[in-house]
């Protein structure tokens, strides 16, 4: 057996650690403040480790490939892997569209050796949430097929403009994959299309999954419990570093205005399949005057990206983040309360969990 190229050692090979000594009781005998401080310290360490002046792909097109095989019926995640994962994805979809308003998301499931596109690429979160609700009633059966799932995602992502970020997030629970052909050929197509593939495993580490993520520049991780699974999935909320093959280009964007009065009743372009009633409320494309009920959206008539100024501001937040904060003890500061939330810093205050403040460098 060849040795792993990853220099990181396994958990059981590391030294003996007394992890319980890092958790200490407060004056009232509670452990919650100590645990909260450890969590916050971990989050701050991740922020400090983030590289500066890195080009990011903020216009993202992400497909979530969800394993819907018999392995998702296991109960190591309560109540089952299926229900637990779907609940986490509900929060992920809402947060994804809030932090990436000009990005698009899609959902693909794989079971019985086939793959199905359940939700096309769209920046409408409600459409994906409705898809998640329908998936709760779909039984998990058979074996998954990584190759078929990648082919379905590839057929949609390969035709996108070269200036967009193409990503695939695979949530995989099975220990096998039943493919119709050689998956290496599909992997080469994925690499040629400049698609980044990341995998979050629910059971164990698979060589094929690790090899896919390594060759496409993605990340591979295995969850320990439900909280760890949520943390691993939420790591994909922020846009990844842009690929060197991504082109530089100018994107034409429209800023439609909402019109209520002096407008003729018209159908909404984003709900043509549902045939909603005629109304005058909505946003009208400045280029072709097509009406949409919600923004952001990509015009189905002329292809213009329709956004508002706050959407662009939330997207550029990743490119120009806040500076790091410097931790200062409450005793060393003359301020008695937080300027933003008005919480007091002293130990005798109403909120005793707040024992320090942050000042921007």
N, C-alpha and C positions, 0 to 999 in steps of 0.2 A: 504493500500500500504506500502510495506516495504521501509525503508529508504535506500538510496544509501550508499554503503560501501566506496565510494570514498570520502575522507574528503574535497576535493576541492569544493568550493561553486560555484554557477552559476554566470555568468557575471552580471545579473540583481540584484543579492543579495549582490554584493560587494559595497564598499563605493563609494561616488560620487568623480569622478576624473576629473580634468581639464587637459585633455590630450593635448589641444592646447597650453598650456603654455610651454611645452617642446620644441616646434618648434619656433625658433627665426630667424629673418632675419640677413643676413650678411651685410657688409658695402655697397654692391651694391643693397641691397633690395631683394636678392634672398633667397628662402627657401630650395633650393636643397641641399646645403652643410649641413644644419641642419638635413634634412631627411636622407641623406647619412650617417651621423655620427651615427644616431640612429640605422640604419640598421647594420652598422659595429659593434656597441657596442653589439647588440643582438647576432651577429655571434660570437663575442669574448666570450660572456657569455656562449654560448653553448659549446665552446671549453674548457673553464675553468671547466664547470660542468662535462666534460667527465671523467669517472673513469680511473685511471691509473692501469697498471699491470693486465688488464682483458684479459682473453683468448678469441680470436676472431676466427670465422670460415671463413677463407679467401677463401676456395674452396666452393663456393656457387652454389646451384642449385635452381633457383627462377622461379616460375610460376606466371605470371600476369593474374589474372582472371578479365576480363573486362565485366561489365554489358552492354549488348546490347539490353535491353528491350525498351519498348515504353517510359520509363522515360528518356532515353538519348536524346530524341528529344526536351526536354524543352530548352528554350532560356534564362534562367537566367545566363548561361555562353555563351558569344558571340563567334561565331554565334549560335552554339548549344552546348550542353554538349558533344555530340559525337565528333564534330570537334575539340573543345577545348582540350578535353582529348587526342585525337590522336596526336595533335601537341605537347603537353607536353610529351607524351610518346616517340615521335621521339627523342627529346633532351635527355630524360632519358636513352634510349637504347644506344645512342652514349657515354654518360658519364659513364654509368654502365660498358660497356666493356673497357673503358679507365682506370677506377679506379679498376676494377676487371677483369683483362685479363684472369685469369685461372678459371673464373666462367662461368656458363651457364645460359641461359635465355630461357623461353618459354612463349607462349601466348595462353590463353583459353578464349573463349567468351561464354556467356550464354544468350539465348533468346528462346521464345516459349517453356519454361519449359524444355529445353534440354541444354546440354553443348557440345561444339565442341573444339577440340584441333587444333588451327589454325597454330601454329608453335611449333615444337618439341624443346626439350632442345638442345641448341647449343651455342657455343661461337663465332659464326659468326654473327656480328651485321647486315650485309647487308641482311641476310635472314629475320631477324625480321623487318627491315625497309621496305622491300618489302611486308611483311605481313601487316604492318600498312597502306601502300598505298592501298592495296586491300580492307582493312576494311573500307576505306573512302567511297567506293561505295556500301557497304552492308547496307541495311536499318535496322533500329532498330524497333523491333516489339515484341509483346507479353509480357510475364512476365518472369523474370529470375528464375533460380533454383540454390540456393546455394548448396544444397546437391549434385546435379548432377555435378556441377562444381568442388566441392571438391573431388568427387569420381574419376573424370577424372584426376585431378592432383595427387591424391593419388596412382592411378594405375601406375604412372611413377616414383614418388618419393620414394615409399616404397621399391623399388629394388636397390636403390643406396647404395654405401658403407657406413658404419657407421661413417667414419671419415669426411664425407661431411656435409655441412650445408644445410638443407632442408627448404625452405621458400616458402610461398604463399603470394602474395600481391593482395588483392581484391579491385577493384575500383567499388563502388556500388552506383547506383543512385536511385533505386526503394525503395519503402517503404514496400514491401512485397516480399515473396519468395514462389514459388509453387513447393513443393517437393513431390516425389513419396512415401516417407516413413518417418520414424522418423529420424530427422537430428542429434539427440543426439547419435545414433548408429554410424553415420559417424564421428562425433566429437571424439568419443572414439577411432576409428581407426586412426584418425589423431594424437591424443595424443600418441598412442602406437608406431606410426611410427616416433615420435620425429620431427614433422613438426611444424614450427613456422608460424602462420597465422596472418597477419596484414590487417587492413581494412581502406580504405580512403573513407568516405561517401561524396556524392555530395548533399544530400538533408537534412537528419536529422539523429539523433542517433537511431539505432535499437538495441533492447535488444539482439536479437539473434547474431548480429555481435559483440557486446561488450562482450557477453558471450564466443564466440569462441576465440576472441583475449585474453581474460583473462585466459582461460584454456590452451592455447597453448604458452603463454609467448610473444605474439605479442603486437602490438600497435593499438589503435583505435582513429581516429580523423575525424572531419567533416570540410570541406572546407568552407570558407566564400566567396571567389571570385576566379578568375582564378590565380592570383598571389599567393594566399594562397594555392591553389591546387597544383601548381608547387612546392612550398616549401615543402608541406607535402609528395609529391611523391619523391622528391629529398632526403628526410631524409633517404630513404632506399638505397642510394648509398653506404654508408659505411657499412661494415659487422657488424652484431649484435654480442653481446656476445655469445660465444659458449655454448651449452647446457652441463650440467653435464653428460648427457648420451652419449655424443660424445666420440668415442674411440680415443686413441693415436695410430698412426701407421706411418710407413715410406712409402712414395709414390715414386714409380719409375718414373722418368721423363727423357725424351729424348730431346737432343739439336741438331736438324738436321741442316745441312748446305745447303745453296742454291747452286745448281749445274746447270750451264748453258752449259758448254763445256764438251765434252766427255761423254755425257749422251744420252741414246736412247729415242726416243719419246715415251711417255706413257700417259695414261689417268689420270686425276686428281681424286682422291678418293672422294673429297668433292663435285664434280659436276658430279657424274655418272648419275644422273637422267636427266641432261641437255644435256649429250653427247657432251662435248666441243671438239674442234679439238685437234689432237695430237701435243704436243710441248715438249721441253726439259727443260723449265723453271719451277722451283718449289723447294719445300723442300722435301727431302727424309727421311723417317723414318729410324733411325739408327738400328732398330731391325728387320724390315721386308722389308725395302726399298720401301714401298708404298709412292706414291707421293701426296703432298698437295700443293695447290697454295698459301695458306695463313696460318699464325700462329697467335695465338695458336689454336690447334686442338687436338682432341682425335682420335687416329688411329683407323679406322674402321676395320682393319685386326687383329692387336694384342692388341688393347686397351691401348697402351702407350700414356701418355700425352706428347704432343709435344709443347715445349715453347722455348722462347729465354731468355737470361739473363735480358734484360730490362723488360720483362713481370713479372718475379719473383720479380724484384726490385720494380715495381709499386704495386705489391700485398703486399709485406712486409712493404710498407710505412704505412699501417694501424697498423701494429704491433709495429713499431718503429717510431712514429710521431716526428715532430720537437718539441723542447721545447717551452714553452709559452714565448711570447715576453712581454717586459716591456715598457709601454708607457712613453715617455719623450717629453716634449714640445720642440719646435724648438729653443726657446730662451735659453734653458738650455744646449744646445749641441753646440759643436764647429764645427760640420759637417754642411755644407751648402747644400748638396744634397745627395740623396739616392745612396748608392753604387751599387745597383742592376739596377734600372731603370733610374738613373741620374736625377730624378725630384728634384727641389729645394724645400727647406722647408720654406723659408722666405715668408712673406705675400706679398712682392713686386715682387715675382717671376712670371714667366709666368703661372704656374699652381697654382692658389690661393686656390684651394680646398685642397691642401696638407699643413697642418698646424702642423703636428707632425710627429715624426719618431718612429721607434721601434728598440729596442736593445734586443738581446737575453740574457736571464738570465744566 
